Amino acid sequence: MSTENEGTAVPPAPSAPPTRTDAPAAPAPQERPAPDAGGNPTTLLPPVPPTAPDHGAYGAPAPGAATAAHGTPGTPDQPGHGGAQGSAPDASWPPPPPPGTPAQGGGFGAHGPFGDGGGGDGQGGDGGWGSSYPPPAPKKKEGGLGRLLAAIGVAALVAGGLGGGLGYTLAKNNDDGDSTTVSASTSGGNVKRDPGTVAAVAAKALPSTVTIEAEGRGGEGGTGTGFVFDTQGHIVTNNHVVADAVDGGKVSATFPDGKKYAAQVVGHAQGYDVAVIKLDDAPSNLKPLPLGNSDEVVVGDSTIAIGAPFGLSDTVTTGIISAKNRPVASSDGTGSQASYMSALQTDASINPGNSGGPLLDAQGNVIGINSAIQSTSNGGFGTGQAGSIGLGFAIPINQAKYVAQELIKTGKPVYAKIGASVSLEEGSGGAKITEQGAGGSEAVDPGGPADKAGLEPGDVITKLDDRVIDSGPTLIGEIWTHKPGDEVTLTYERDGKERTTELTLGARVGDS
């Protein structure tokens, strides 16, 4: 951006005025007191230095130097631009300086090493190849009228200063009395938050959200999040949050008010990545978070996530539902089998420590359990952990609710199954039934759901109801959104031909 006439430079005076030979030299100017000003002398303006304004490296004007009209400053990476171009200046104007006067200008062009320089329409730039300033016109001797005006000016300045000082004194004295400041009628905690605002949802949900610390017998462990599931003191979280403490470890839950409770693991489902803990000596005033309906969530809905990212408890972040039914396989990092989910994807910021926390809708209903993130391999900030890049995944609450209820009831998870072993390879165009099962068992359980539906080794399942199946993990995640006993329609390929079959899902108890 360029500016025009940004400050006007004071033209430099010649180093010595021309000396007339027919008259004696004028005496040095003397200070004169201003008339009618109480005898206080006025100081003459100091003479302007004879040198041109200092331009530092690359032609940039030194602090305080004025910018040439129509010029923009240059930088080391970008040349400057000089004054506006016009007709060439007349060679006879301005007149040359008297003998002994140093030449004005020089350098690399106006405000830059490769500037266009000054010139044109009689207004040269500050730098090279421009003309020097003409000598100033001689001053006329101040007459009686001039002295009278100067006196009036001094009197006005004195009166102005007196008025300013008096005004400051009065204002200062008034500070001790009535104040003229205006205060807001409502502020901070006095403001009523409308239902549906992030502040209102957070204020209601935070007291029912806890930070979980889990520690194994060997001292290993970490921090996660959970939320109040019922008034009996059950807290729902992720399996991988409490996995280290399952066998003889310690678990605690801390509420936002600082109250900390010891807890016990009631049950955990490694495949679903859901766990339930129960508070020891649970308080009687627990308020469970309301559970929403994750099947009714649509892409674009607002989301609010609560958790303890990197140990920062009671952190609230917001976003939207970015996608639904996203096939996700995650691990708890202990070398155990992966967890599979048909997840809700959100861009609400989720980081390590958010795991197990609630994903809420705009009304404050839980629609999911934050469980996994997709991130770059480099954690940054000198840590080995990666952070949020806007790809977070939550277990749909409809699935998590069923799993949690089973864990509270029996302490063990119950999985829906088709009774067939499928390949876990990606990019196979579907879920292919393997030729042999785990440990040398048959790929299709004799008498199981798949066997009854007529499926065989080598069949490639491409759809479950209206869900497209592109791999084995996707099929597992979709099956686990259902309950045992649900009837589904499978579309599969055999010998290049597409077929369909009805199948009633079976049940498997436990993680083994």
N, C-alpha and C positions, 0 to 999 in steps of 0.2 A: 504494500500500500504506500502510495506517495502522498506527500502533503506539500501544499504550496504556501510560500511566504510564512513558513513556520519560524517566527522570530526574525527580526531584521538586524543584520549585523551593523555595528557602529563602524563607519568608514574610518580607516586609520589615517592619522595626520602625517604629513611629511616630517622627516626627522628634523628639518630646520626650515623656517619660512624664508622666502626670498628676501634678500637684504637690499634696501634702496640705498643708492650711493649719494643721493642729494639730500638726505636727512639724517640726523644723528639717531643712533640706536635708541629704541624706546626703553624706558626703565622697566625693571622686572615688575610684574603685577603685584599689587599689595592687597592684603585682606582689608575689606571695609565692613564696618558694622552695618547691618540692615537698618534703615531708618525706622524709628518708632517701634523697635523690637526689644527694647530694654537693654540695648547696648550689646546684645549677644552677637558675636561675629558669625558670619556665614562662611563656609569653606568652599573655595572654588573646586570645581570638578578636576580630578587629577588628569594630567595629559594622557591621551590614548597611546599605548606603546606603538612604536613605529613598525613593528613586525606584523606580518599577516597572522591570522588565527592558526594555532598549532594543529597540525594534522598528524595523528599517530600513524602506526603501521597500517598499510593497506588503504590509506587515504581517509580513514574515519576521523571525523572532527573530534578534537579533544573536548572534555567536559566543559560546558559553558559556551563553546563556540556555536555561532548561529549557522543554520543550514541554508545553503544557497537556494534561491527561488527556483522552483520547478526541479529540484534535484533530489535524489534518493541515495541514502548511504550505501556504500558497498561493503562486502564482507570478503574474507579470504577465498570463499568458494563461489562467490557470485559478484561479478563486476558491478561497480556503481554506475549511475547515470547522471550526467551533468545537467546543466541548466537547459531551459527550453531553447530550441534552435530557432534562429531568426535570420534576418539579414546580417551580413558581415559588418562589424563595427567600422566606423569611419576611421581612417588611419590618423586623422588629425585630432581625434578626440578619444580619450581624454588627453589633455596636454601632458607632455613628459614631465616627470618630477624635476625639481631643481637639482642642480649638481650635488652630488654627495648623498642623495636619497636612495636607500636600497630599493631594488625592484620588488614589487608585490607579486604574489602568485608563486608559480613553480610547482614541482611535484608531478604526480601522475594523473592529473585530471580531477574533476570535481568529485570528491567523496569516494574514490575508488581507484585501484591501480590501472584500470583500463576504461575510465569514464570518458564521456564525450567531451568533458571540459566545459568551461564557461563559454560565453559568447552569445550572440544573437540579442536583438532588441535592447542592446545597451546594458544588459545585466549579466555580467560574467559570473562564473562559479567561484568558489573559494580557492580553487586550485589552479593548476597549470594551464598554460596557454591562454588564460584569460587576461583581460586588461587590469591595470592597477586602478585603485580608486582615485578619483580626482581630488585635488586638495580642497579642503573646506573653504567656504566663502568667508571673508574676513568679517568679524563681529562689529556691529555698530556700537558706538559708545552709548551707555545707558543714560537716558535723560531723567528729568524730574518725574515724568509720568511713569517711567519704568520703576523708579525707586518707590513711588507710591503704591504701584501694583505689587511689588515685592513685599512691601510692608503689610499690605492687606493679606497677601498669601501667607506670610508668617503668622499673622494674627489668627487667620482661619485654621492653620495647622495647630496652633496652641489651643484654640477653642475646641477643635476636634479631639485633641488628646485629652483635654480636661473632661469633655463629655464622655469619652470612652472610659476613662478612669472612674468617673462618677457612676456610670452605668454598671461597671464591674462591681463597684462597692455595694451598690443597691442590690444587685443580683445576689451577691455573696451574703448580704444581710438577710435577704428573703429566704435563703436556704434554711435558716433557722426557724422560719415561720411556716406559712402555708406553702405546700409544694405544688408546682405546676405540672408534674409528671402525671401520666395517665396509666393506670394499671388495668390489665385485662380482667374481665369479670370472672373468667374461669381459666385455670392453667394446670397443666400436669395432671395430677391425680384427681383434680376436681372436674375434669372434662368427662362427660358421659360418652362412652364409646358405643356407637350404634352396633347392633347385632350384625354379624357378617364382616365387620372390619377385622383386619389382622390383629389389631390391638385387643379387640374384644375377645376374639377366639383364643389368643395367647393367654390373656388374663384368666380365662376360664379353664384352659387345658393345662397350663403349667403346674398348678398345685397337684395334679393327678399324674404327673410325669416324674420319674425317678432316674437318678444316675446309679448304675450298677457297677460295683467293683467285684471282680471274681479272681480268686487266687487258688492255684493248685497246691498240692502238698510240697512240691519242690520250689514254691515261690513264684512260679510263672503265672501270668494272668494278664488282665487288661481291664479297660473301662468300656462300658456300653450304656444303653438306655433301655428303659421299660416303661410301661404305663399300667395304671390300676385297672384290673379287669372286673373285679367284683368287690363287694363290701367285706368279704371274708379275708382279704389280704393277699389275694393272688395277683401276681404281676406277670404280664406277658412280655417276652423279649425274644431275641434270636437264640438258637442253639449255640452258635459259635461264640456268643458273648459269655456263656457260662460253661462251655465245654471243659475248660481246664479244672473247674471246681466240682465236676460231677462225682468223682471218686475221692472223697475225703478232703475236699478243698473247702474254702470259705467264700461266702457270698454276702454282700451287704447292699442295701438300697438307701440312697439319700434323697430326701425331698428338697424342693427349692427353699423351704424355710430352715434348712440346715439339720433337721431331725434325721438321724441315721438309725436304721434297723438291720439287725442280722436277719438272714433269710436262708431258706433251704430249697434245693432243687426238687420240685414235685415230679417233673417229667420233662423229657426232651426228645425231640424228633429230628434226628440228623438229616434225613432226606428232605423234610419240609423246611428245615432250619427254623424251627419254632421251639420255644421252651417256656415253661411256667415255673416261677419261684413263688414261695409263700413267705410273708413277713412273720418273724417271731414277734409275739405280743403286738399284733397289728392294732393300730388305733381304731376307735369306733366311728370316727368321722370321715372315713375314706369315701371319696366320690369317684366311682368308675367313669371312665370316658364313654360317651355314647358311641355305639358301633353303627356305621353306615352300611350301605349296600354297594359293594364294589362292582357288581354287575351293571349298575346303572350309571357308573362314571363314564364320561365321554372325553375325548381328546379336547383339550383347551380349558377344561375345568381348573379352577384355582386350587392350589395345594399349599399346605403349611406343614413344615417338618419341624419337629422338636427333638433335640438330642444334646449330646455332649461331644461335639467334634474336637478331636485332639485333647480331650479332657476338659473342654470349656463347657461346663454344665449349663443347662437351661438356655441353650441357644435356639433361637427361632429363625427359620429361613422360609422363603416363599418361592413359589413357581407355579407351574401348570402341569397337567397331565400331558406328557409328550406323546405317549403311545400306550396301547393296551395289548395284552396277550403277547408280551415280548418273551420269547424263550430264553431263559437265563440258567446257566449252570455255575454254581459258586462252590468254594471250598472254605472250610474253617481254618485252613493253614496247618492242621495237625497231621495231614497225610491220610485222613479218612476219606470215605467216598464223597463225591460231590452232592450238593443239594440242587434240586431242580424246581423251577417255578415258572409259571406263566405270568410274568410280572407286570405291574403297573410301572411305566417309565415316567420319571419326572425330572424337570430341570431345577427343582429346588436344591439348593446346595446341601449335599450329603457327603460327609467325610468319615474316616475312621473314628468311632465313638458315637456316631449317630445310629449305629446298628441296634435294632430292637425298639427304636423310638417310633412314635405314631406318625403316620402321614394323614393329615386331616383335610377335609374339604372346607369350603368357605363358611359352613355352618358349625364347624368344630366337631364333626363326626369323624371317627376313625375309618379310613377307607383302605389302609394298608399298613404293613410293618416294614419300615426301612431296613433293607437287608444287604444290598450290594451296590457297588459303583463300578463303572467302567472308567479307567483312568490311564494316563500315560505311564510308561514304565519308570520315569524319573519323578521321584517325589518332590524334589526341590527343597529349598530352605535348609539344606544340609541334612535332610532326613531320608530314610529309606522308604517312608510311606508316601504313597501318591495321594493327591488331593482331588477335589471335585473338579470336573470339567463339564458339568451340566448333564451327566448321564447317570442318574440314580435309579435304583430298582427297588420296588416294594412288593411284599407278598400280599396279594389281595385279601382283605379282611374276611371275606366270606369263607375262604379256605382256612385262614389262620384261626378263625373262631371255632370251626369244627375241630381242628387239631387240638386247640387249647382245651376245649371241653372234654375231649377224649383223654388228654393227659391228666386233667384234674380228676376225672372219673376212675381211670385205671392205672395211670402212671406210665402208660405205654402208647406209642402212636399206632394208628391203624391206617394202612395205605390201600387205596384202590389198585387193582391190577388186572391185566388181561391174561396172564398166565403164559407169556411167551418171552423169550430172550431176544432182544433187538441189538443191532450194531450201534455203537456210540460214535461212529465216524461221521464227520460233518460233510456236507456237500454230496450226499449219496442220492439226492432227489426224493427222499422219503425215509421211513424207518424200516430197515430191512431185517426180517426175522433171520437170525443166524442159523447155521447148519447144526451147531452144537451149543448147549447151554453152559453155564458156569460150572467149573469143576467136573466137566465131562458128562453132565446131566443132559437130558433131552431139551431141545430148544423150545418145544411146545409141550407144556405140562399135560400129561394124559388125563383126560376128563376135566381139564380146566376150561375157563371161559373161551380162550382162543381155539382150543381143540373142538369145543362144542360149536363154535361159529364157523368151523371148516378151514381155519387158517393152517398153513404149512410152512416149513422152513423154505426160505428163498422168496416168500411173498414180500412185497414192498408196500407198506401202508402209507398212503398219500393224504388221507383226510380222516379226521375224527369229527363226526357231525359236519359242521360247516367250517371247521378250522383246518387250514392247510398244514400238513405235516411234511417238513423238509428234512428231518433227521430223527435219530433215536431220542436224543435229549428233549427235542420238542414234543415228541409223543409222550414221554414220561411226564413232562410238566403239565401237559393237557389232561392226562389221565388223573393226576393228583389234584386237579381242581374239582374232581367228582368224588362222590362217596361210594363205598361198596354197595352194590345192588342197583346202581344207576344203569340204565340201558342207553347204549350209544350205537351210532352207525359208523362202521369203518368202511372206507374206500381203499382198495388195494389193487396192485397189479401182479398178474401171474402170466408168464409166457407172453408178455406184450399186450395182454388184454386187461381192461379195467373191470373190476368187479366190486360189489358191495355186500356187506353182511351185517346182521344185527348181533350185538354182543352185550351180555350182562356182566358188569365188572365184579370181580371177586375181591377178597380181602386178604391182606397180609398184616400180621401183628408184629410190631417191633422193628428194629433197624437191622437185625441180622438177616 
